[in-house]
Each structure stands twice: as C-alpha cells, then as structure tokens.
Amino acid sequence: MRFDLHVHSGPCAAPRLADDPTTVAVCERAGMAGCVLKAHCEPTVGRAAGAGAGRSITVLGGVVLNHPVGGLNPAAAATALELGARVVWMPTVDARAHRRAGLATPPPCHQSGPAGRPLAVPPVDGGAEPAVRRICRLVADADAVLATGHLGPEEVAWLVDAARREGVRRVLVTHPFFSVPGLGPAEMRELAEERGAHAEVTAFQLLRQPGMTAARLAALVRAVGDRRCVLSSDAGQPDSPPPPEALDLLVEALGSQGLDRGALEAMASQVPADLVLADRSPAGS
C-alpha cells in the first residue's frame, strides 16, 4: 500500500486542487496506507490530525521553515515536533536558491523588508549555522525526517553532513533533480551511498518541470538504488492530477524505462513508510 510523503492540499497560500479532508478521502479511496501533508506557509500537524481522524489511512504533518514560521526557527521546529510532526523541511519558497531560480513564491510568503530576505544555510550563509544545528538536534531527538527543501546544491551537501553529525538518522533530499537543488545522479549517489541520505523523485517533475523526462528520473533511481529512493507525488495543484493518480503516473513512467516494477512499488510504499514512521528504522540504516 502506497505512502506519499509529499501531498499539497488546502487551505494554502497557493491555489490547491482540494482541501485537507477531500484530499485525504481521495487517498483513502485509492487504497493508500498513508500520506504527509505539506504547506509552504504553515505547519500541517494539526491539519493532518483533523483530516485523518476516523480514517483508515495514516495522515501525518510537518513544518516548512519559511518566513511565516520565522524562517530557520528552532522554536517553530521544536513546537511542530512536540505536536507530532514527522518531517521538518528546510526553506522552500523562501530559500535563496528557489528565488535565484526564478520559481514562483506565494504572495503571503514573499514579504518585503528584512523578514522577507531569502533564507540560506552554510556555506552560503555561515551565520545560520547555530540555528540549523539546533534544528538538526531537535529532529534527531524526535527521530523525525529532515528534508532539504529548496536549498542549493552546496547547501544540501553541507546540511546532510551537519545533520548526520547532530544525530539525524532520516535525511531526505527533496527532489534532487528539480530546478532546485539541481543535483546530478553522481552527486546524489554520493549523498546516498556515503552519507546515508534518501532521494525523492516526484510526479510533479514529470508534470511541470521543463525538460524533465522519465528517462532522466530513471537515471537517478538507477544511480541511487531502490533502497534509497522515495517516490512521491508532490501533487495537489489545480492543474495536476490528484495525488494517487499522479503517483500512478510516476510509477508507470519509470516502469516504461525498464525499472523493476516490484522495486518501484516498494519505493512508493515500504521505503517512504519506513523513512517517516517513528516505530520503524529507515531502510539501509
């Protein structure tokens, strides 16, 4: 049964296909085991608890460290984790690399003045190191997932190392082949094999990323290996299919490239479930 670690729903600062209860119901009807709700501008822990109440599907939440929660804010991470967050994402729409790539930013997130300055971690912004290390320790204490968000390639490499040194066992490189961070297969293979990170491959990349193909995504999977790859939808936009359909599309597209179907199903189910659920150990750890 599939487990989607990257699902967007409303209410949200960006347009969404459906609200939390509707999205969860669609995932439940599709026979999914679970999903993680993600929002760029607010924590989703309480929303996940509400949308998942009485459902047969596991619904989890997290927090993205963009400006609306104070940016690289240990207090925001600590509060979310105390309430049950299973994923803490580094900045996405407010990340320096995201802004430099010219990607869209929801208006409520794109503030003016000092509070709206793009966010970065070392080596781009050395001053952020104490806060980031504190956040890593909080994630480690909760045995949660630290996701790299929309940081740049050099920031991702630094963060993976820093997280491991602070005791984080579950590190997910958010869509490494996307415009941000824009890693290549060899770079991601090194992060997986030598530093223990997982790589996320998303349906959104096939649907919306210019120039992205199933062949390119399949090359990443082959480079990293099926035990360190997670397939996610990153769906919920009004012009994307619902998350279960988007995930189906991704699995079929990768299968058309000759990847093993059983391994693909594991990357969309067992591997993400093992990564995010607190009572399990990440595959390959």
Backbone as JSON, one array per atom type, in Angstrom:
{
  "sequence": "MRFDLHVHSGPCAAPRLADDPTTVAVCERAGMAGCVLKAHCEPTVGRAAGAGAGRSITVLGGVVLNHPVGGLNPAAAATALELGARVVWMPTVDARAHRRAGLATPPPCHQSGPAGRPLAVPPVDGGAEPAVRRICRLVADADAVLATGHLGPEEVAWLVDAARREGVRRVLVTHPFFSVPGLGPAEMRELAEERGAHAEVTAFQLLRQPGMTAARLAALVRAVGDRRCVLSSDAGQPDSPPPPEALDLLVEALGSQGLDRGALEAMASQVPADLVLADRSPAGS",
  "N": [[0.84, -1.2, 0.0], [0.54, 2.18, -0.84], [2.49, 5.03, 0.23], [2.57, 8.35, 0.51], [4.83, 10.89, 0.73], [4.62, 13.6, 0.17], [2.33, 15.67, -0.19], [0.12, 18.14, -1.29], [-2.42, 20.34, -0.13], [-5.44, 22.2, 0.62], [-6.49, 24.5, 3.27], [-4.33, 26.92, 1.69], [-1.58, 29.11, 0.89], [-1.01, 29.09, -1.75], [-2.82, 28.24, -4.77], [-4.86, 25.32, -4.56], [-5.86, 21.97, -5.41], [-7.77, 20.66, -3.83], [-9.27, 20.61, -0.5], [-7.99, 19.7, 2.81], [-9.58, 17.5, 4.05], [-10.92, 16.45, 1.77], [-8.78, 15.74, 0.09], [-7.48, 13.79, 1.65], [-9.52, 11.9, 1.77], [-9.66, 11.12, -0.91], [-7.15, 9.91, -1.19], [-7.49, 7.82, 0.63], [-9.6, 6.36, -0.57], [-8.25, 5.46, -2.76], [-6.8, 3.44, -1.73], [-4.46, 3.9, -0.34], [-1.84, 3.67, 2.13], [-0.9, 5.75, 3.67], [-0.13, 9.3, 4.05], [1.71, 12.4, 3.86], [0.96, 15.63, 4.69], [1.82, 18.72, 3.26], [2.67, 22.14, 3.58], [3.64, 25.31, 2.43], [3.54, 27.6, 3.97], [2.59, 27.25, 6.58], [2.5, 25.15, 9.54], [1.5, 21.69, 9.33], [0.65, 19.82, 11.14], [-1.56, 19.84, 12.99], [-3.61, 20.08, 11.12], [-3.33, 17.68, 9.72], [-3.98, 15.86, 11.73], [-6.68, 16.47, 12.13], [-7.79, 15.96, 9.56], [-7.24, 13.29, 9.29], [-8.67, 12.0, 11.25], [-10.64, 9.31, 12.26], [-10.22, 7.97, 9.92], [-9.06, 5.3, 7.77], [-6.56, 5.57, 6.84], [-3.19, 6.59, 7.43], [-2.37, 9.8, 8.39], [-0.09, 12.31, 8.29], [1.83, 15.18, 9.43], [3.92, 18.13, 9.1], [6.48, 20.66, 9.13], [7.46, 23.5, 7.29], [10.28, 25.45, 7.03], [9.92, 28.3, 6.33], [9.49, 31.91, 5.94], [6.89, 32.55, 7.16], [6.8, 31.0, 9.52], [8.85, 31.99, 10.91], [11.22, 31.47, 9.63], [14.41, 29.95, 9.65], [13.92, 28.67, 12.29], [14.36, 27.48, 15.38], [12.45, 27.28, 17.44], [9.98, 27.04, 16.14], [10.36, 24.61, 14.83], [10.73, 22.94, 17.07], [8.24, 23.14, 18.38], [6.47, 22.1, 16.43], [7.46, 19.49, 16.2], [7.06, 18.55, 18.8], [4.33, 18.43, 18.78], [3.92, 16.38, 17.08], [4.96, 16.37, 14.47], [6.36, 14.79, 11.61], [8.06, 15.38, 9.58], [10.51, 17.78, 8.94], [11.03, 20.39, 6.92], [13.61, 22.15, 5.29], [13.92, 25.63, 4.2], [11.7, 26.43, 1.49], [9.95, 27.95, -0.68], [10.95, 30.36, 0.21], [13.64, 30.1, 0.12], [16.97, 31.0, -0.75], [18.1, 29.82, -3.04], [15.81, 28.96, -4.39], [14.57, 31.42, -5.0], [16.56, 32.51, -6.65], [16.43, 30.8, -8.79], [14.2, 31.66, -10.01], [11.67, 30.69, -9.44], [8.17, 30.33, -8.61], [6.64, 32.17, -5.93], [4.36, 32.11, -3.32], [2.33, 34.96, -2.61], [1.83, 35.61, 0.25], [4.1, 34.55, 1.43], [6.23, 35.86, 0.33], [7.6, 38.26, 1.6], [8.32, 41.76, 2.2], [11.2, 43.77, 3.06], [13.49, 43.19, 5.9], [12.47, 40.78, 7.03], [11.68, 39.34, 4.85], [13.9, 38.51, 3.47], [15.77, 36.3, 1.39], [16.35, 32.94, 2.44], [19.09, 30.99, 3.64], [21.55, 28.41, 4.19], [24.74, 27.37, 5.63], [27.24, 26.56, 3.14], [26.54, 29.06, 2.18], [25.3, 30.96, 3.84], [26.88, 31.51, 6.56], [26.18, 32.49, 9.04], [23.83, 31.3, 9.74], [24.37, 28.87, 10.84], [24.38, 28.1, 13.73], [21.58, 28.05, 14.36], [20.6, 26.19, 12.49], [21.97, 23.88, 13.21], [20.89, 23.49, 15.74], [18.23, 22.97, 15.05], [18.62, 20.58, 13.67], [19.42, 18.94, 15.81], [17.06, 18.87, 17.27], [15.37, 17.53, 15.48], [16.73, 15.12, 15.4], [16.4, 14.25, 18.07], [13.67, 13.75, 18.06], [13.58, 11.72, 16.3], [12.76, 12.18, 13.68], [12.14, 13.09, 10.2], [14.46, 14.92, 8.33], [14.18, 17.13, 5.77], [15.52, 18.49, 2.75], [14.38, 20.61, 1.38], [14.25, 23.52, -0.67], [16.93, 24.19, -0.93], [20.2, 25.13, -2.23], [22.67, 23.26, -4.2], [25.24, 23.15, -2.9], [24.54, 23.83, -0.34], [22.83, 21.71, 0.33], [24.66, 19.55, 0.42], [26.27, 20.36, 2.58], [24.32, 20.41, 4.61], [23.42, 17.73, 4.81], [25.71, 16.47, 5.83], [26.01, 17.92, 8.24], [23.62, 17.3, 9.53], [23.88, 14.53, 9.98], [26.06, 14.54, 11.72], [24.86, 15.7, 13.9], [23.2, 13.74, 14.73], [20.94, 13.01, 13.26], [18.95, 10.57, 11.79], [17.33, 10.2, 9.64], [17.29, 11.46, 6.64], [16.13, 13.28, 3.93], [16.61, 14.09, 0.64], [15.12, 16.55, -0.99], [13.4, 16.24, -3.99], [15.93, 15.95, -5.81], [16.62, 16.24, -8.54], [15.12, 18.35, -9.42], [14.62, 21.84, -10.39], [15.7, 23.24, -8.25], [17.36, 21.39, -5.86], [18.94, 20.85, -8.14], [20.75, 18.69, -8.51], [23.0, 16.19, -9.85], [23.01, 12.72, -11.02], [25.39, 11.43, -10.09], [26.21, 13.06, -7.96], [24.04, 12.77, -6.2], [24.15, 10.05, -5.76], [26.48, 9.84, -4.26], [25.71, 11.21, -1.93], [23.81, 9.45, -1.01], [25.07, 6.86, -0.85], [27.47, 7.32, 0.58], [26.75, 9.03, 2.65], [24.28, 8.39, 3.59], [21.76, 9.46, 2.87], [18.36, 9.74, 1.64], [16.82, 9.86, -1.6], [14.37, 11.83, -3.22], [11.98, 11.33, -5.71], [9.7, 12.88, -7.81], [6.28, 13.07, -9.01], [5.46, 15.57, -9.81], [7.66, 16.64, -11.11], [7.69, 15.33, -13.6], [5.28, 16.28, -14.56], [5.4, 19.09, -14.52], [8.0, 20.2, -14.67], [10.13, 21.86, -16.8], [11.68, 20.24, -19.5], [12.15, 17.9, -18.12], [12.24, 14.36, -18.08], [11.0, 10.96, -18.12], [13.1, 9.24, -18.53], [15.32, 10.62, -17.53], [14.68, 10.78, -14.82], [14.61, 8.08, -14.24], [17.29, 7.49, -14.53], [18.33, 8.67, -12.25], [17.19, 7.08, -10.25], [18.42, 4.62, -10.85], [21.06, 5.31, -10.32], [21.09, 5.85, -7.59], [19.82, 3.71, -6.34], [17.27, 1.37, -5.37], [16.69, 1.1, -2.64], [17.25, 3.49, -1.46], [15.65, 5.39, -2.59], [12.74, 7.38, -2.81], [9.47, 7.56, -3.97], [7.29, 10.14, -4.66], [4.27, 12.12, -4.9], [4.07, 14.97, -4.9], [1.87, 16.45, -5.51], [-1.3, 18.19, -5.91], [-1.78, 20.62, -6.91], [-3.98, 22.81, -8.78], [-3.89, 22.22, -11.52], [-2.84, 19.7, -11.7], [-3.05, 16.08, -11.54], [-5.0, 14.35, -8.97], [-3.25, 13.38, -5.95], [-2.98, 10.38, -5.7], [-3.37, 9.56, -8.38], [-1.35, 10.97, -9.65], [0.89, 9.77, -8.52], [0.57, 7.18, -9.51], [0.99, 7.73, -12.22], [3.71, 8.42, -12.17], [4.95, 6.01, -11.33], [4.25, 4.33, -13.46], [5.51, 5.66, -15.58], [8.24, 5.45, -14.9], [8.43, 2.7, -14.88], [8.15, 2.21, -17.58], [10.66, 2.75, -18.44], [12.13, 0.56, -17.98], [12.68, -0.09, -15.35], [12.47, -2.15, -12.45], [9.31, -3.37, -11.59], [8.39, -4.27, -9.1], [10.3, -3.16, -7.39], [9.8, -0.45, -7.85], [7.21, -0.21, -6.79], [7.82, -0.67, -4.11], [9.35, 1.6, -3.58], [7.39, 3.49, -3.59], [5.92, 2.84, -1.43], [6.79, 0.92, 0.87], [9.44, 1.9, 1.34], [9.17, 4.8, 1.72], [7.36, 4.67, 3.91], [8.87, 3.34, 5.88], [10.8, 5.28, 6.23], [9.48, 7.5, 7.35], [7.83, 6.75, 9.5], [7.68, 6.58, 13.01], [8.16, 4.27, 14.53], [9.74, 2.61, 13.11], [12.77, 1.58, 11.42], [14.85, 3.38, 9.15], [15.24, 2.16, 5.83], [18.17, 0.38, 5.08], [19.72, 1.53, 7.04]],
  "CA": [[0.0, 0.0, 0.0], [1.42, 3.33, -1.06], [2.65, 6.04, 1.28], [3.03, 9.54, -0.21], [5.43, 11.83, 1.67], [4.66, 14.97, -0.36], [0.98, 15.95, -0.67], [-0.35, 19.51, -1.06], [-3.87, 20.5, -0.03], [-5.83, 23.49, 1.16], [-6.17, 25.85, 2.82], [-2.92, 27.17, 1.38], [-1.32, 30.4, 0.27], [-1.03, 28.84, -3.19], [-4.04, 27.52, -5.17], [-4.8, 23.88, -4.41], [-6.94, 21.21, -6.04], [-8.81, 20.28, -2.86], [-8.92, 20.86, 0.88], [-7.4, 18.56, 3.51], [-10.44, 16.31, 4.15], [-11.18, 15.88, 0.44], [-7.54, 15.12, -0.38], [-7.27, 12.56, 2.42], [-10.54, 10.94, 1.34], [-9.24, 10.6, -2.22], [-6.05, 8.98, -0.93], [-8.05, 6.65, 1.3], [-10.34, 5.58, -1.56], [-7.28, 4.84, -3.67], [-6.17, 2.32, -1.04], [-3.14, 4.25, 0.17], [-1.61, 3.43, 3.55], [-0.67, 6.99, 4.38], [0.38, 10.47, 3.33], [2.19, 13.53, 4.66], [0.51, 16.91, 4.16], [2.88, 19.74, 3.25], [2.26, 23.5, 3.23], [4.82, 26.18, 2.44], [3.39, 28.77, 4.82], [2.13, 26.96, 7.94], [2.64, 23.75, 9.93], [0.35, 20.87, 8.95], [0.44, 18.75, 12.13], [-2.95, 19.87, 13.42], [-4.46, 19.82, 9.95], [-3.27, 16.24, 9.44], [-4.73, 15.17, 12.78], [-8.09, 16.66, 11.87], [-8.19, 15.31, 8.32], [-7.08, 11.85, 9.42], [-9.5, 11.44, 12.33], [-11.65, 8.37, 11.83], [-9.87, 7.39, 8.62], [-8.24, 4.09, 7.77], [-5.26, 5.97, 6.31], [-2.34, 7.37, 8.34], [-2.16, 11.15, 7.86], [0.95, 12.97, 9.08], [2.14, 16.55, 9.07], [5.27, 18.6, 9.33], [6.63, 22.11, 9.08], [8.45, 24.03, 6.35], [10.89, 26.59, 7.73], [9.87, 29.54, 5.56], [9.3, 33.11, 6.76], [5.7, 32.62, 8.01], [7.02, 30.39, 10.83], [10.07, 32.57, 11.47], [12.41, 31.04, 8.89], [15.22, 28.89, 10.29], [13.49, 28.99, 13.64], [14.29, 26.28, 16.22], [11.21, 27.22, 18.23], [8.93, 26.52, 15.26], [10.64, 23.19, 14.65], [10.5, 22.26, 18.34], [6.81, 23.08, 18.63], [5.87, 21.16, 15.49], [7.89, 18.13, 16.56], [6.38, 18.19, 20.05], [2.94, 18.13, 18.44], [3.86, 15.15, 16.28], [5.48, 16.49, 13.1], [7.28, 13.74, 11.21], [9.01, 15.92, 8.6], [10.88, 19.2, 9.01], [11.65, 20.79, 5.66], [14.33, 23.4, 5.18], [13.13, 26.59, 3.4], [11.33, 26.1, 0.11], [9.69, 29.14, -1.5], [11.74, 31.48, 0.72], [15.06, 29.78, 0.03], [17.75, 31.81, -1.7], [18.25, 29.09, -4.3], [14.49, 29.0, -5.02], [14.39, 32.75, -5.57], [17.52, 32.71, -7.75], [15.98, 30.0, -9.92], [13.04, 32.32, -10.6], [10.47, 29.9, -9.21], [7.06, 31.09, -8.04], [6.52, 32.29, -4.48], [3.04, 32.63, -2.93], [2.46, 36.33, -2.06], [1.98, 35.73, 1.71], [5.44, 34.14, 1.85], [7.24, 36.75, -0.24], [7.47, 39.51, 2.33], [9.32, 42.78, 1.92], [12.0, 44.14, 4.21], [14.4, 42.17, 6.44], [11.81, 39.5, 7.29], [11.48, 38.63, 3.61], [15.15, 38.19, 2.8], [15.9, 34.88, 1.11], [16.98, 32.14, 3.5], [20.14, 30.08, 3.2], [22.34, 27.76, 5.23], [26.13, 27.28, 5.18], [28.25, 27.61, 3.19], [26.05, 30.32, 1.62], [25.1, 31.87, 4.97], [27.5, 30.93, 7.74], [25.53, 32.95, 10.26], [22.68, 30.45, 10.05], [24.81, 27.56, 11.33], [23.89, 27.7, 15.05], [20.15, 27.72, 14.32], [20.4, 24.97, 11.73], [22.44, 22.75, 14.03], [19.89, 23.29, 16.79], [17.1, 22.32, 14.39], [19.02, 19.19, 13.43], [19.39, 18.2, 17.08], [15.64, 18.66, 17.61], [14.89, 16.47, 14.59], [17.36, 13.88, 15.86], [15.76, 13.84, 19.32], [12.34, 13.25, 17.73], [13.77, 10.68, 15.28], [11.92, 12.58, 12.55], [12.81, 13.25, 8.91], [14.91, 16.25, 7.92], [14.16, 17.23, 4.31], [16.4, 19.6, 2.36], [13.63, 21.72, 0.82], [14.73, 24.09, -1.92], [18.29, 24.7, -0.8], [21.07, 24.9, -3.37], [23.46, 22.02, -4.11], [26.29, 23.2, -1.89], [23.86, 23.83, 0.95], [22.36, 20.34, 0.58], [25.81, 18.74, 0.83], [26.63, 20.76, 3.95], [23.26, 20.05, 5.55], [23.42, 16.28, 5.02], [26.81, 16.18, 6.75], [25.72, 18.51, 9.55], [22.54, 16.54, 10.15], [24.43, 13.27, 10.47], [26.9, 14.82, 12.89], [23.98, 16.03, 15.02], [22.46, 12.55, 15.11], [19.74, 12.77, 12.46], [19.02, 9.27, 11.11], [16.41, 10.18, 8.5], [17.52, 12.65, 5.81], [15.53, 13.16, 2.61], [16.96, 15.16, -0.3], [13.88, 16.87, -1.69], [13.5, 16.22, -5.46], [17.28, 16.41, -6.17], [16.73, 16.57, -9.96], [14.3, 19.52, -9.74], [15.38, 23.07, -10.64], [16.48, 23.34, -7.02], [18.76, 21.81, -5.89], [19.6, 20.64, -9.42], [21.86, 17.75, -8.41], [23.12, 15.15, -10.86], [22.98, 11.36, -10.46], [26.61, 11.1, -9.35], [26.19, 13.79, -6.69], [23.05, 12.17, -5.32], [24.64, 8.72, -5.37], [27.45, 10.02, -3.18], [24.96, 11.56, -0.72], [23.1, 8.26, -0.55], [25.97, 5.75, -0.5], [28.49, 7.7, 1.56], [26.23, 9.83, 3.76], [23.05, 7.78, 4.1], [20.54, 10.2, 2.57], [17.4, 9.23, 0.67], [16.48, 10.78, -2.7], [12.96, 11.88, -3.57], [11.6, 11.51, -7.11], [8.3, 13.31, -7.72], [5.45, 13.16, -10.2], [5.41, 16.97, -10.23], [8.74, 16.89, -12.05], [7.24, 14.91, -14.92], [4.13, 17.06, -14.97], [5.56, 20.54, -14.59], [9.37, 20.69, -14.79], [10.56, 21.93, -18.2], [12.81, 19.41, -19.92], [12.29, 16.66, -17.36], [11.71, 13.17, -18.74], [11.04, 9.72, -17.35], [14.44, 8.66, -18.68], [16.23, 11.31, -16.61], [14.35, 10.36, -13.46], [15.03, 6.68, -14.11], [18.74, 7.51, -14.34], [18.58, 8.97, -10.84], [16.85, 5.88, -9.48], [19.47, 3.63, -11.07], [22.3, 5.76, -9.69], [20.96, 5.84, -6.13], [19.4, 2.39, -5.88], [15.88, 1.4, -4.94], [16.54, 1.18, -1.19], [17.46, 4.88, -1.02], [14.79, 6.27, -3.38], [11.34, 7.53, -2.42], [8.61, 8.13, -5.0], [6.24, 10.98, -4.09], [3.5, 12.82, -5.94], [4.22, 16.44, -4.89], [0.69, 16.9, -6.24], [-2.3, 18.97, -5.19], [-2.01, 21.85, -7.67], [-5.23, 22.71, -9.54], [-3.68, 21.68, -12.86], [-2.22, 18.38, -11.58], [-3.99, 15.04, -11.09], [-4.96, 14.1, -7.53], [-2.01, 12.69, -5.58], [-2.85, 8.97, -6.07], [-3.22, 9.43, -9.83], [-0.01, 11.46, -10.01], [1.85, 8.74, -8.14], [0.41, 6.12, -10.51], [1.65, 8.2, -13.44], [5.15, 8.35, -11.98], [5.35, 4.61, -11.31], [4.13, 3.81, -14.82], [6.55, 6.28, -16.42], [9.53, 4.84, -14.57], [8.38, 1.32, -15.33], [8.36, 2.2, -19.03], [12.1, 2.88, -18.67], [12.77, -0.73, -17.7], [12.93, -0.31, -13.93], [11.72, -3.26, -11.88], [8.02, -2.92, -11.08], [8.33, -4.52, -7.67], [11.13, -2.16, -6.72], [9.09, 0.83, -7.93], [6.13, -0.23, -5.82], [8.43, -0.51, -2.78], [9.77, 3.0, -3.45], [6.18, 4.29, -3.38], [5.17, 2.32, -0.29], [7.56, 0.49, 2.03], [10.59, 2.77, 1.61], [8.74, 6.02, 2.41], [6.77, 4.36, 5.22], [9.98, 3.07, 6.79], [11.52, 6.52, 6.48], [8.75, 8.52, 8.09], [7.13, 6.29, 10.69], [8.57, 6.65, 14.18], [8.46, 2.98, 15.14], [10.48, 1.79, 12.16], [14.11, 2.05, 11.1], [14.99, 3.63, 7.73], [15.87, 1.07, 5.07], [19.6, 0.51, 4.81], [20.46, 2.22, 8.11]],
  "C": [[0.88, 1.25, 0.0], [1.38, 4.34, 0.08], [3.31, 7.26, 0.64], [3.54, 10.58, 0.78], [5.31, 13.3, 1.26], [3.32, 15.3, -1.02], [0.59, 17.37, -0.3], [-1.87, 19.55, -1.05], [-4.17, 21.86, 0.56], [-6.44, 23.38, 2.55], [-4.67, 26.07, 2.64], [-2.78, 28.54, 0.75], [-1.28, 30.29, -1.25], [-2.32, 28.1, -3.55], [-3.85, 26.01, -5.06], [-6.04, 23.23, -5.01], [-8.08, 20.94, -5.09], [-8.33, 20.59, -1.45], [-8.41, 19.58, 1.54], [-8.34, 17.35, 3.55], [-10.7, 15.64, 2.81], [-9.95, 15.15, -0.07], [-7.3, 13.8, 0.34], [-8.29, 11.5, 2.0], [-10.18, 10.32, 0.0], [-8.11, 9.58, -2.05], [-6.55, 7.69, -0.28], [-8.78, 5.76, 0.3], [-9.41, 4.87, -2.54], [-6.53, 3.69, -3.01], [-4.79, 2.62, -0.5], [-3.04, 3.97, 1.67], [-1.45, 4.73, 4.32], [-0.18, 8.11, 3.48], [0.86, 11.51, 4.34], [1.72, 14.8, 3.98], [1.61, 17.95, 4.31], [2.29, 21.08, 2.85], [3.47, 24.41, 3.38], [4.74, 27.27, 3.51], [2.84, 28.51, 6.22], [2.39, 25.5, 8.26], [1.36, 22.98, 9.57], [0.04, 19.77, 9.97], [-1.02, 18.7, 12.57], [-3.91, 19.58, 12.29], [-4.49, 18.33, 9.64], [-4.08, 15.46, 10.47], [-6.24, 15.28, 12.53], [-8.57, 15.89, 10.64], [-8.12, 13.79, 8.43], [-7.96, 11.2, 10.46], [-10.58, 10.53, 11.75], [-11.37, 7.7, 10.5], [-9.05, 6.12, 8.79], [-6.81, 4.37, 7.31], [-4.49, 6.77, 7.37], [-2.05, 8.72, 7.69], [-1.22, 11.89, 8.81], [1.19, 14.38, 8.59], [3.58, 16.89, 9.37], [5.3, 20.11, 9.33], [7.73, 22.46, 8.08], [8.98, 25.33, 6.92], [11.06, 27.8, 6.82], [9.56, 30.72, 6.49], [8.03, 33.1, 7.62], [5.83, 31.93, 9.36], [8.32, 30.9, 11.46], [11.34, 32.12, 10.78], [13.11, 29.88, 9.59], [15.09, 29.05, 11.81], [13.41, 27.71, 14.49], [13.01, 26.17, 17.02], [10.06, 26.66, 17.4], [9.11, 25.03, 15.04], [10.32, 22.41, 15.92], [9.01, 22.09, 18.62], [6.14, 22.06, 17.72], [6.21, 19.72, 15.86], [7.22, 17.66, 17.84], [4.93, 17.79, 19.78], [2.8, 16.91, 17.54], [4.34, 15.26, 14.85], [6.46, 15.37, 12.8], [8.27, 14.19, 10.16], [9.24, 17.39, 8.9], [11.63, 19.51, 7.72], [12.44, 22.08, 5.87], [13.55, 24.35, 4.27], [12.87, 26.11, 1.98], [11.16, 27.39, -0.69], [10.46, 30.37, -1.02], [13.24, 31.22, 0.67], [15.74, 30.65, -1.03], [17.85, 31.12, -3.05], [16.93, 29.07, -5.08], [14.28, 30.34, -5.71], [15.31, 32.97, -6.77], [17.14, 31.91, -8.99], [14.75, 30.6, -10.6], [11.75, 31.56, -10.45], [9.42, 30.73, -8.47], [7.09, 31.06, -6.52], [5.14, 32.82, -4.14], [3.18, 34.0, -2.28], [2.59, 36.4, -0.55], [3.38, 35.36, 2.19], [6.49, 35.16, 1.42], [7.1, 38.14, 0.38], [8.54, 40.5, 1.87], [10.08, 43.1, 3.19], [12.84, 43.0, 4.73], [13.75, 40.81, 6.63], [11.64, 38.68, 6.02], [12.74, 38.29, 2.86], [15.24, 36.69, 2.55], [16.72, 34.17, 2.19], [18.0, 31.18, 2.92], [20.84, 29.5, 4.41], [23.79, 27.76, 4.76], [26.25, 26.31, 4.0], [27.79, 28.95, 2.64], [25.87, 31.35, 2.72], [25.64, 31.21, 6.24], [26.84, 31.34, 9.03], [24.35, 32.1, 10.67], [23.08, 29.15, 10.73], [24.3, 27.21, 12.73], [22.43, 27.29, 15.05], [19.91, 26.4, 13.6], [20.85, 23.76, 12.53], [21.46, 22.47, 15.17], [18.67, 22.57, 16.22], [17.42, 20.85, 14.13], [18.97, 18.36, 14.71], [17.95, 17.91, 17.51], [15.05, 17.53, 16.76], [15.46, 15.12, 15.03], [16.68, 13.36, 17.12], [14.37, 13.24, 19.08], [12.39, 12.06, 16.77], [12.83, 10.91, 14.09], [12.78, 12.68, 11.28], [13.21, 14.7, 8.72], [14.97, 16.25, 6.4], [14.84, 18.53, 3.89], [15.67, 20.77, 1.71], [14.21, 22.19, -0.5], [16.09, 24.77, -1.75], [19.08, 24.41, -2.06], [21.97, 23.69, -3.16], [24.53, 22.03, -3.03], [25.71, 23.22, -0.48], [23.37, 22.43, 1.32], [23.5, 19.47, 1.09], [26.22, 19.07, 2.26], [25.61, 20.26, 4.95], [23.25, 18.55, 5.83], [24.52, 15.9, 6.0], [26.51, 16.69, 8.16], [24.64, 17.71, 10.27], [23.04, 15.22, 10.72], [25.28, 13.48, 11.72], [26.06, 15.14, 14.12], [23.06, 14.88, 15.39], [21.2, 12.26, 14.33], [19.92, 11.47, 11.67], [18.22, 9.24, 9.82], [16.55, 11.48, 7.72], [16.98, 12.38, 4.41], [15.94, 14.36, 1.76], [15.74, 15.39, -1.17], [14.13, 17.01, -3.19], [14.86, 16.73, -5.99], [17.44, 16.8, -7.63], [15.89, 17.77, -10.36], [15.22, 20.73, -9.94], [16.24, 23.45, -9.44], [16.29, 22.04, -6.25], [19.48, 21.59, -7.21], [20.83, 19.74, -9.34], [21.86, 16.79, -9.59], [23.12, 13.78, -10.21], [24.22, 11.03, -9.63], [26.64, 11.8, -8.0], [25.21, 13.16, -5.71], [23.49, 10.78, -4.89], [25.62, 8.83, -4.22], [26.74, 10.36, -1.88], [24.24, 10.35, -0.15], [24.07, 7.2, -0.04], [26.93, 6.11, 0.62], [27.92, 8.39, 2.78], [24.84, 9.41, 4.22], [21.76, 8.51, 3.82], [19.64, 9.41, 1.62], [17.15, 10.3, -0.39], [14.99, 10.69, -2.99], [12.78, 12.14, -5.06], [10.11, 11.8, -7.13], [7.59, 13.31, -9.07], [5.39, 14.59, -10.72], [6.5, 17.27, -11.25], [8.35, 16.48, -13.46], [6.15, 15.82, -15.45], [4.46, 18.51, -15.27], [6.99, 21.04, -14.79], [9.81, 20.7, -16.24], [11.77, 21.03, -18.47], [12.97, 18.11, -19.15], [11.6, 15.51, -18.1], [11.76, 11.99, -17.79], [12.43, 9.11, -17.4], [15.42, 9.31, -17.7], [15.95, 10.91, -15.17], [14.77, 8.91, -13.23], [16.54, 6.6, -13.91], [19.1, 7.8, -12.9], [18.3, 7.75, -9.98], [17.95, 4.83, -9.63], [20.75, 4.02, -10.34], [22.25, 5.59, -8.18], [20.64, 4.45, -5.61], [18.04, 2.44, -5.23], [15.72, 1.51, -3.43], [16.7, 2.6, -0.65], [16.63, 5.87, -1.82], [13.36, 6.23, -2.86], [10.59, 8.14, -3.6], [7.46, 8.87, -4.32], [5.46, 11.65, -5.22], [3.89, 14.3, -6.05], [3.05, 17.06, -5.65], [-0.27, 17.62, -5.31], [-2.53, 20.32, -5.84], [-3.28, 21.7, -8.5], [-5.07, 22.08, -10.92], [-2.91, 20.36, -12.85], [-3.28, 17.35, -11.22], [-3.97, 14.94, -9.58], [-3.73, 13.26, -7.18], [-1.94, 11.21, -5.95], [-2.66, 8.76, -7.56], [-1.84, 9.9, -10.28], [1.05, 10.43, -9.67], [1.77, 7.54, -9.09], [1.16, 6.49, -11.8], [3.16, 8.06, -13.33], [5.64, 6.9, -12.02], [5.3, 4.02, -12.72], [5.22, 4.37, -15.73], [7.91, 5.67, -16.16], [9.57, 3.38, -15.0], [8.61, 1.2, -16.83], [9.83, 2.33, -19.41], [12.86, 1.62, -18.29], [13.09, -0.97, -16.24], [11.99, -1.4, -13.4], [10.44, -2.77, -11.22], [7.89, -3.15, -9.58], [9.12, -3.51, -6.88], [10.44, -0.79, -6.74], [7.95, 0.89, -6.92], [6.67, -0.06, -4.4], [8.84, 0.94, -2.54], [8.59, 3.94, -3.24], [5.4, 3.83, -2.15], [6.09, 2.03, 0.9], [8.71, 1.44, 2.36], [10.15, 4.08, 2.27], [8.11, 5.76, 3.77], [7.86, 4.1, 6.24], [10.72, 4.35, 7.16], [10.79, 7.42, 7.46], [8.14, 8.04, 9.4], [8.08, 6.11, 11.86], [8.98, 5.3, 14.71], [9.18, 2.04, 14.18], [11.86, 2.38, 11.95], [14.22, 2.27, 9.6], [15.7, 2.49, 7.03], [17.34, 1.37, 4.83], [20.38, 1.17, 5.91], [21.25, 1.24, 8.95]]
}
